């Protein structure tokens, strides 16, 4: 599938189309396909790009009961249970795709970290001149991959606010595809707790919540029953102590923030 084929896919309503958001399919009755992989993974086809993700080191370390080394809090909190699940079910294609997607998120987070330090008004340094070890497993990534990602997210080759928001909302939509420890978010429900990814991207939590809402998510606390079903027992204990984390939940019906109409004209006295 070529990148231009996305134009033929059902996408978000007109008010969303002008925002830096990945295309949404609002015709599907499968919540996992509201943001399909071909709107989140580049270059296309997505399955070929995901197959390039270097996850063997993760599998080897987890199999050896070793910790995966990562600077990402989001990845560190999820790589263990997801990799163990795949090691236990090596033929499970769904689990494989989830782990590959997690590694792809890791790549995008590291790209964001590098771009955050660049001048948004200047052309970014060509990828082949980036410092060594800017990205994990940089030497093993195909040479074409990162330039294609940069061309997609930064077509003007500058880390503008719009470009960075598109990168970040794509990351946020991908986090919804990563299941909780129980691997069971619920029927037609996708969830994620945004604290870790907000810290990774050095973003204000309020702004992160706003962008999740732009994706159609509700930001809400979870019941103890939901936390137990998701395998988040430690989080459930925090709820008992009165600390209630907020989750981004994508469920039907998808509701986007209402478009502001601006200030109403003043009435005559």
N, C-alpha and C positions, 0 to 999 in steps of 0.2 A: 504494500500500500504506500502511495506517495503522500507527502505532507499536504499536497493540495486537495487530497480526497476529503480532508476534514470539512471542507466547505459544503459538502453534500450531506453532512450528517445533521440530524435534528440538534439544535443548540438552544441556548438559553433565550429567555424572552428579550425583546429589543432593548429594554432598559439595562439589562445585564451585559448585552453584547458589546457595549462601548467601554466596559470596565476591564481592568487587567485580571481577567479570570479565565481559567481553562473552560472550553466549551462543555456545556451540560446537555445531556439527552433527557428531555422532560417527557418523552413519549414512552419510556420504559416502565415496566411494573416490577423491575428488579432493582432494589436500592443500590446494589454494588455496581450497576451499570449507568447510574446517573452521571458519574464521571468515569467513562470507560477508559481503559488503558491507552487507547489510541488518541485520547485527548490529554494524556499525562506523560506518556513515555515517548521520548524522541531519541534518535530518529526512528522512523517506521521501517518495517513492522515492529510493534512493541515486543513481541516474543523473541525476536532476534536480538534486539538491544538488551533485553533482560538476560539473555543467555550469555552476554558478554560480561556480566557482573562477576567480579572475582570473589566468590563466596567460599571457595574451597578452604581458605585459611580459617574462616569462621567455623566451618564444619570440623576441621582437624582439631582446632583448639577446644571446641566444646566436647568433641568425642573424647579428648584427652583430659577432660575436666579442668581445662585451663580457662582463664578469663580472656575475653576478646578485648584487645586494646583499642580504644577509641576515645576521641575527645568529645564525642557527642553524648550528652546525657540521654537524649531520645533513643539513640541506637543502643546504648549500654543497658537501658531498662527493658529492651525487647529482644535483643539478639539471642539471649540465652534460651528462653523458653521456646522461641520460634525455631531456632536451630536444633534444639533437642527433639522437638516434635518431628522435624524432617529426618533427623538421624534415626528416629524410631520408626518412621514410615518413609523410607527412601524412594518409594515409587509414587508417593502422593504428589501429583502435579500441582495441585492447588497450594500446598505448603511450599513447594519449590518456588512457585511464582511469588508468594508472599515474602519469602526470604530474599529473593532477587530484588523485589520491589523495595525492601528495607535497605538493601545495599545501594540501590539507585537513589533513595532518599539521602543516604549518607554522602553520596557523590554531590548531589545538589546542595546540601548544607555546606559542604566544604567549598564549593564554587561560590556560594553566597558569602561565606566568610572572607574569601579573597576579594571579591568584588566590593564588599562593604568598605574596604580600606582604600579603594580607588576614588579618584575625583569624578563625580557624576557628569561633569561637563567635558571630560577628556576621553579620547579614544583609549580603550583598554589595551594593555600590553598583549601582543599576540601570544597565544597559548604556548607555542614552542619556546618562549622566553620567560615563562613563569618559573619562579624558583623551584628547585628540586624539593620534593616532599610537600609541596603545597596541597596535594591530594594523596589520600591513602592509595597504596599500590599504583602510584602514578606511572611507573615504568611498565606495568603490565596492562594498562588500559590501552585499547586501540588508539592510534594516533589521530584518527578521524573523529572520535566520539565527542570529546569536549569541544572542539571547534564547531561541530554541528549543533551542540547544545547552546553554545554562545550565540550562534547565528539565529537560533530560534528565539531565545529569550531577549537578546540584545541585538536586534537587526540593525540598529544604528551604531553598534559597537561602543555604546556608552551606558554605564550603569545608572540610568535615569530612574526617577521614582516609579514611573509606570513600569519600566522593565523589571525592576526589583520586586515590585508588587506582584507582577505576573509570575515571577520565579517563586515567590513565597506562597502565593495562593495555590500554585501547582503542588508545592511541597505539602501544604495543608490538606489538599484533596487526596494526596497519596497517603497521608497519615491515617485517613479514614479507612483505607484499604487494609491496614495492618490490624489484625484481630487482637483482642485482649488475651491474657494468659490462658484462659479457658478455651480460646479459639471460637467462642460462641457469643457474639455481640447481641444476638437476638434475631427474631424474624424481621426481615426488611428493616434492619437497623444497623447503622455504622456509628462507631463511637471512638473518640480519642480524648485524652486529657491533655490540654495544650501547654502545661507548664514547661515540660522538658524542651519541646520544640521552640517555644518562645525564648528560653534561655540560650539554646544553641544559636538562634538567629539574632540574639542580642536585641530583641524587640520588646516593646512595652506590651504587657499582657492585655491591656484594654484594646490596643490596636490589633493584636492577634485575634481576640474575640470578635472584633468588628469584621475582620476579613473572613473568619469562619462563618459569620452570619451572612456575609455577601455570597458565600457558597451555598447558602440555603440551610445552614445548620442552626439548631437551637442551642443556646448555652444554658445549661441547667445542671443542678446537682443531681446525684443519683441516690436511689433508695438503697438501704442495706441489702435488700433482696437482689437488686441489679448488680451491686458490687460483688456479692457472693457468686452470682451466676457468671460474672466476667472473670472470676478467679482473682479478684483484687481484695483479698482478705485483710491485708495490711491497711489498705485505704478504708475498709469498713471499720477498723478499730479507730481510725482518726475521726470517723463520723460519730462514733460513740462518745468521743471526747469533745465533740462540737465543732470539729474542723471539717467542713464540707467542701471538697473540691468541686469545681464546675467542669462538666464535660461538654464537648461539642458533639451533638447528636444529629445525624442525618436520617430523617424518617419521612415517610409520606404523611400528609401532602407536603411537598417541598414549598417552603415559603421564603421568599427573598425580602429584604428590607424595602419598605415603600420608598419610591423615588421622591425626593424633596421637591416641592413645587415652588420653593422660595418664599419670601415673606409676603403675606397678604397685603394688598394696598390698604392704606389707612382710610377709615371711614370719615366722611364729612361730619362736622359737629352740627 
